[in-house]
Amino acid sequence: MAQASPSEGFSFLLNDKPIQAKAGDSIGAAMFRAGVRVFTRSFKHHRPRGLLCVAGNCPNCLMNVDGTPNVRVCTTPARPGMRVAPQNVFPSLEFDVLAASQKFDWLMPVGWYYKTFTRRPVWNAVEPFIRKAAGLGEAPPSIDRFSGEDPDYEQRYVHTEVAVLGGGPSGLTAALEASRQGSRVTLIDEQPQLGGHLRFTPSDAERRRVLAGQVEAAQGVEVLSRAQCFGLYEDGLLGVVQLPRDGGEESLIHVRAERVVVATGVIEAPLLFENNDLVGVMLSSGVERLIGLYGIVPGRRAVIVGDGPRAGRIASLLKDSGVDVAATVRPDQVLSVTGAAQADGVRTAGGKIPCDLVVVCGHLVPNAGLLHQAGGSLDWSDENGAFLPTRLPPHVEAAGQVKGSDLTAAVPSPPAYPDSKRCYACLCEDVTTSDLRTAIREGFDHIETLKRYTTVSMGPCQGRMCQISSIGVCARETGGGMGETGVTTSRPPNPSISLGALAGPRHPPVKRSPLHHEHEALGAVWMNMGQWKRPRYYAPEPDWSEQRIVEREYRAVRERVGVVDVGPLGKIEVRGRDSGKLLDKVYTHRFGSLKAGRVRYAVICDETGTILDDGTISRLADDHYFLTTTTGNLEFVVQWLEWWLVETGWDVHIADVTGGRSSINVAGPKAREVLAELTDIDLETAAFKYMACRRGEVAGAPAVLLRIGFVGEMGWEVHVPADYGVHVWRSVLAAGKEHGILPFGVETQRVLRLEKKHVIVGVDTDALSNPYEADIPWVTKLEKQDFIGKASLGTLQSAAANERLIGFTMLEDGKVPEDGSSVMLDGRPAGRVTSARYSFVNGTAVGLAWVSDELAEEGREIDVRVGGKPARARIQQAAFYDPEGRRLRM
Amino acid sequence: MRQLFRNDRMWRAHELKGAYDIVIIGAGVHGLATAYYLGRRYGVRKIALLDKGYLGYGASGRNTAILRSNYRTPEGVRFYNASLKLYEELSAELGWNLLFSQCGHLTLGHTDTAVAGLRVRAETNQLLGVDSRIIYPAEIQKLVPHIDCSDRPRYPIMAALYHPPGGIIRHDAVVWGLARACDRMGIEIHPLTEATGVRVARRRAEAVLTNRGEVAAGTVVNATAGWASTICKMAGVSMPIVTPPLQACVTEPLKPFLDAVIVSASLHVYVNQTGRGELVIGSEIDPYQSYSMKGTLPTLEQMASSALELFPQLHNIRVLRQWAGICDMTPDFAPIIGRCEELDNFHVDVGWGTYGFKAAPAAGRYLAELIATGKVPDIIAAFSPERFRRRRLVGEKAAAAVSH
């Protein structure tokens, strides 16, 4: 249950002034009761503005509440201790010096900024000042002033048969009807209590009680209160934003519904006359809400603008509340509202009628944006004075006033209006009827271009207050009808929703290898690799340089033995009779004919011959392959294999086993001696050749061993079940101790592999690299049956290369290019370095680079940019270390 | 100043004539720029621009109005830099302020590999005289006090490619300014005029069929962005183009606090603050093909989530609108400009994917040169339609991703 506010009331702060509030008050209601009349200053002219709609629709009450800008205080519940402050005023609401801009508005006709400062130096000089005046809400705190705490935003998922939007009488009736037919119903209502407008019309109290009671008792009806649908997306997906019962952050609910009933009613929008924005001018429904919901009487002497039963009803409500109704005038009789900031009268042909409250019976605009979004049309109806939804998609229907029931026009359309600089069509952006007329004369006579040029309907009210008026002006000025003029596109989210609610709980995943804590204990310095955390290297002392650390690890591998955690490599088991066929189709090399017990380097290309991924494929048995992929591409490779398997009818089973394995690579001249202590498998080359695989036990754990050599030394990749990972890792380190074993990290591995010119896909290749240009032509077997990319690769094989991946050694001491540096020819870009590192064995930096085909000549000298200056390097196609690969086969 | 109080019509309505020297399908920024430069530089005036919607209905009004020239390939850098320079002078030339704010453009790198990719661009840019360099968190924080450069995010910011001449412009103003200039030269703009077919005979596109009748043309230009492949198909020309949507959203206006364009390819998001104070947040292209221009909820959620990774203090800022445009993507993420091989008078200015708006002036100017002189200008030679047959692709794909 909500915390009951003390019935005797509580207080919150407006600036530093306490405001007394009653239980159930909105912030705005409490402020109004305390005598506050000016709530905001307008966007452009800084005109004082007060409560107008009391429904959270208009921009007149946007304030800063507890640091959150642009809060609609008229509907936001008041809570003890809140801090409320005005925004976009200088220095205060009551006195805003920028209001002087009204005096200069003749200098700022619509679109003035397009017509002035067209010369570049002038514009560059004035732009910062113009920019400063922009914006409405407070800027968020800079990052050093931000607490850094992410509030809790939750998201929920609801599946239902019928979603009913709106808790007014039509929505309640629709929900009851659906429930009677046995459907599961989710009723989404903006208000804390059901009933819609019945809540604030005293004569409807009983009807509200009965209907609400029936809905609450009905079978299978779930009510989401304080919730609004902001988007009707494809496939019956509804985006719903819900406020919590007692403060806290709003949350996003994804509702999936088979059928949607939109019963969102109408929104009352202002009429056009001069000074229609003055404080004290209110919409009739706003007055009804203030009286009916909060017991606040908004004035002493009122003039009602309107006619017919609505005007009569509001007149009797006001009289019952003790307000003196000075007159009821038809909209076309109003010449203007008078008053400086606060309305003090209504001027008609018959003279001025003094008053302190002007109640406008405005346009009743069907709240049909969601229906428009969902694909329905909005057609003009003269009879109803409204755009009504038609041609709705099959799963969506409209009910009640939103589809025109009981709707009569407030004024004939298109309406008459004065060509005035003080007749506001758009309150958010201060667009006047005069602005609209000017824009239309200039050629912005399509409602969409009119909107973009004048910015009418682009502000926080999202067109609720201004759309109907701007269409009316456009229709009258162009001579087209309302229907012909049409509406602008409705876009979600409407109502608006916070970025936090949309984002929901933000927990980007972190993947950790089974050996994570071992690395931590060994002093790992971490780096991100895809979603994984991997040791970049292990720092023996905090003050060691990266170069020194890497050299220590490097020498262990080259001279003795090292071990690296390769757990993040993607690992896939492929089993079944037809596994070889699938691999032959997807990979460029032959795998159907690979002998059991052998390993082969494997590359995937797309249909254009571009390299997508690489790894190894080991055949463990006739119907059993074990694949490794690059860390970042695992999910893609699994999807790709499954995609190409679909509809083949082949007997193939694909399982991603990455998380289930712990994998290490033990490499170096002493690798055999270390592993021999832990396994019975014969590791001698005669029995276990380079590029062979075996199953057996390592340190008592069931293991798959691959003899491969990414780092260029004799070595084995050992895959064991994840649970045994720590045990095997520790056993290897213990067995290697006497040989001087060291664990090594990704950075050291990169140096080791670079000396061997082993390519890393995604680092040394990019979105256009093919195997020929990447200098690994042997991975494609064009003579085998069709495979992905075969046709393109066939063309590429004989085509002249655009550019080539080459190796280079730096000829100048101490020059190590950074990855991404340019290769230059006569001062112009002629290629790019993908990887370069200092090579300990060569005593100079070595690297890989893409260069134009003409340049890719063995022994040619090129310029590589180091620190912005060219440095000499020589192209070398052979590996920088052990080019014959003898050390791999020892 | 005098202009301030004049309310001349920006462009006039015309009857559609039976024939024009040049018919340009698509009256967005590309079509308009082509007509503008044809008129201004080559005196060609008998031009009709056809558009199925209102002026600026398509990608010209749906992009996020970012201008930059920090591309990856030399041909890309040269071309976009030419475009940026034309944009810099365009307000004065048109007598219409396009509100070009050269507030600077930052592309963030969150991984070693991404930073290396940014360095490729910085280096190529510098060699070609484009102001562009790698900066590190301390300097990023100075330029953008609100961005989270700490170690708190899952993928902390490691470096950024800083491109000071980049910035934002008012996209609709570009459409209107060019349209006004075209109208004053006597070039006709026909909104709400949809091309429904192309009549082809003797290797020529002889006429364009529209909902307002048939129009004979000496030369036809297809500048229809998202609909490029459908128009080409009408002429029997096939283009290696796929069409996915691209989405963006905008928040309520806030007092200005973000004075640079922020792009993060790793987070698939970019953020800038307009002259009116709204934050514009954009995403990468949707992972499927569609001609739908409706926003979707998952993409909206992803944009919000990524924006908050960069600016966590924006969590209570409200989104007002989301929208989508459609993008004509080529296999190498570079455009296709030139005369088609299949037809002698059919020119394309298509394949603009997610980077067409910033290219409009240069594309228009050099396409105009090609049409007027019959010679392919060097600067667009790399973007020729026949490059796909000759397998001479442009390497922008490696850099593009989200950096529209």
Chai-1 contact restraints between the chains, C-beta under 6 A:
chainA,res_idxA,chainB,res_idxB,connection_type,confidence,min_distance_angstrom,max_distance_angstrom,comment,restraint_id
A,T68,B,N316,contact,1.0,0.0,6.0,A-B,restraint_1
A,N70,B,E252,contact,1.0,0.0,6.0,A-B,restraint_2
A,W112,B,L4,contact,1.0,0.0,6.0,A-B,restraint_3
A,Y114,B,W96,contact,1.0,0.0,6.0,A-B,restraint_4
A,Y114,B,N97,contact,1.0,0.0,6.0,A-B,restraint_5
A,Y114,B,A173,contact,1.0,0.0,6.0,A-B,restraint_6
A,K115,B,Q3,contact,1.0,0.0,6.0,A-B,restraint_7
A,K115,B,L4,contact,1.0,0.0,6.0,A-B,restraint_8
A,T116,B,L4,contact,1.0,0.0,6.0,A-B,restraint_9
A,F117,B,N97,contact,1.0,0.0,6.0,A-B,restraint_10
A,T118,B,S91,contact,1.0,0.0,6.0,A-B,restraint_11
A,T118,B,A92,contact,1.0,0.0,6.0,A-B,restraint_12
A,T118,B,G95,contact,1.0,0.0,6.0,A-B,restraint_13
A,T118,B,N97,contact,1.0,0.0,6.0,A-B,restraint_14
A,R119,B,A92,contact,1.0,0.0,6.0,A-B,restraint_15
A,E127,B,S101,contact,1.0,0.0,6.0,A-B,restraint_16
A,R131,B,P256,contact,1.0,0.0,6.0,A-B,restraint_17
A,R131,B,G275,contact,1.0,0.0,6.0,A-B,restraint_18
A,A134,B,P256,contact,1.0,0.0,6.0,A-B,restraint_19
A,A134,B,G275,contact,1.0,0.0,6.0,A-B,restraint_20
A,A134,B,R276,contact,1.0,0.0,6.0,A-B,restraint_21
A,A134,B,G277,contact,1.0,0.0,6.0,A-B,restraint_22
A,G135,B,P253,contact,1.0,0.0,6.0,A-B,restraint_23
A,G135,B,L254,contact,1.0,0.0,6.0,A-B,restraint_24
A,G135,B,K255,contact,1.0,0.0,6.0,A-B,restraint_25
A,G135,B,P256,contact,1.0,0.0,6.0,A-B,restraint_26
A,G135,B,G277,contact,1.0,0.0,6.0,A-B,restraint_27
A,L136,B,P253,contact,1.0,0.0,6.0,A-B,restraint_28
A,G137,B,L254,contact,1.0,0.0,6.0,A-B,restraint_29
A,A139,B,L254,contact,1.0,0.0,6.0,A-B,restraint_30
A,A139,B,K255,contact,1.0,0.0,6.0,A-B,restraint_31
A,A139,B,F257,contact,1.0,0.0,6.0,A-B,restraint_32
A,P140,B,Q313,contact,1.0,0.0,6.0,A-B,restraint_33
A,P140,B,L314,contact,1.0,0.0,6.0,A-B,restraint_34
A,P141,B,Q313,contact,1.0,0.0,6.0,A-B,restraint_35
A,S142,B,P145,contact,1.0,0.0,6.0,A-B,restraint_36
A,S142,B,H146,contact,1.0,0.0,6.0,A-B,restraint_37
A,I143,B,H146,contact,1.0,0.0,6.0,A-B,restraint_38
A,I143,B,D148,contact,1.0,0.0,6.0,A-B,restraint_39
A,F146,B,Q313,contact,1.0,0.0,6.0,A-B,restraint_40
A,Y233,B,L297,contact,1.0,0.0,6.0,A-B,restraint_41
A,G239,B,L297,contact,1.0,0.0,6.0,A-B,restraint_42
A,T438,B,N7,contact,1.0,0.0,6.0,A-B,restraint_43
A,R441,B,N7,contact,1.0,0.0,6.0,A-B,restraint_44
A,E442,B,N7,contact,1.0,0.0,6.0,A-B,restraint_45
A,E442,B,M10,contact,1.0,0.0,6.0,A-B,restraint_46
A,G443,B,R9,contact,1.0,0.0,6.0,A-B,restraint_47
A,G443,B,M10,contact,1.0,0.0,6.0,A-B,restraint_48
A,G443,B,W11,contact,1.0,0.0,6.0,A-B,restraint_49
A,H446,B,Y54,contact,1.0,0.0,6.0,A-B,restraint_50
A,E448,B,Y54,contact,1.0,0.0,6.0,A-B,restraint_51
A,T449,B,Y54,contact,1.0,0.0,6.0,A-B,restraint_52
A,R452,B,D172,contact,1.0,0.0,6.0,A-B,restraint_53
A,P460,B,E252,contact,1.0,0.0,6.0,A-B,restraint_54
A,R491,B,R321,contact,1.0,0.0,6.0,A-B,restraint_55
A,R491,B,W323,contact,1.0,0.0,6.0,A-B,restraint_56
A,P492,B,G295,contact,1.0,0.0,6.0,A-B,restraint_57
A,P492,B,Q322,contact,1.0,0.0,6.0,A-B,restraint_58
A,P493,B,V319,contact,1.0,0.0,6.0,A-B,restraint_59
A,S496,B,R318,contact,1.0,0.0,6.0,A-B,restraint_60
A,S496,B,V319,contact,1.0,0.0,6.0,A-B,restraint_61
A,S496,B,L320,contact,1.0,0.0,6.0,A-B,restraint_62
A,I497,B,V319,contact,1.0,0.0,6.0,A-B,restraint_63
A,S498,B,N316,contact,1.0,0.0,6.0,A-B,restraint_64
A,S498,B,R318,contact,1.0,0.0,6.0,A-B,restraint_65
A,L499,B,A304,contact,1.0,0.0,6.0,A-B,restraint_66
A,L499,B,L308,contact,1.0,0.0,6.0,A-B,restraint_67
A,L499,B,L314,contact,1.0,0.0,6.0,A-B,restraint_68
A,L499,B,H315,contact,1.0,0.0,6.0,A-B,restraint_69
A,L499,B,I317,contact,1.0,0.0,6.0,A-B,restraint_70
A,G500,B,H315,contact,1.0,0.0,6.0,A-B,restraint_71
A,L502,B,L300,contact,1.0,0.0,6.0,A-B,restraint_72
A,L502,B,E301,contact,1.0,0.0,6.0,A-B,restraint_73
A,L502,B,A304,contact,1.0,0.0,6.0,A-B,restraint_74
A,A503,B,A304,contact,1.0,0.0,6.0,A-B,restraint_75
A,A503,B,S305,contact,1.0,0.0,6.0,A-B,restraint_76
A,A503,B,L308,contact,1.0,0.0,6.0,A-B,restraint_77
A,R506,B,S305,contact,1.0,0.0,6.0,A-B,restraint_78
A,P508,B,R154,contact,1.0,0.0,6.0,A-B,restraint_79
A,V763,B,T113,contact,1.0,0.0,6.0,A-B,restraint_80
A,D766,B,A398,contact,1.0,0.0,6.0,A-B,restraint_81
A,A767,B,K397,contact,1.0,0.0,6.0,A-B,restraint_82
A,A767,B,A398,contact,1.0,0.0,6.0,A-B,restraint_83
A,L768,B,L393,contact,1.0,0.0,6.0,A-B,restraint_84
A,L768,B,G395,contact,1.0,0.0,6.0,A-B,restraint_85
A,A799,B,R391,contact,1.0,0.0,6.0,A-B,restraint_86
A,D819,B,A116,contact,1.0,0.0,6.0,A-B,restraint_87
A,G820,B,A116,contact,1.0,0.0,6.0,A-B,restraint_88
A,G820,B,R119,contact,1.0,0.0,6.0,A-B,restraint_89
A,G820,B,V120,contact,1.0,0.0,6.0,A-B,restraint_90
A,S821,B,E123,contact,1.0,0.0,6.0,A-B,restraint_91
A,S822,B,E123,contact,1.0,0.0,6.0,A-B,restraint_92
A,S822,B,L127,contact,1.0,0.0,6.0,A-B,restraint_93
A,P829,B,P74,contact,1.0,0.0,6.0,A-B,restraint_94
A,P829,B,T124,contact,1.0,0.0,6.0,A-B,restraint_95
A,P829,B,L127,contact,1.0,0.0,6.0,A-B,restraint_96
A,R832,B,V120,contact,1.0,0.0,6.0,A-B,restraint_97
A,R865,B,E123,contact,1.0,0.0,6.0,A-B,restraint_98
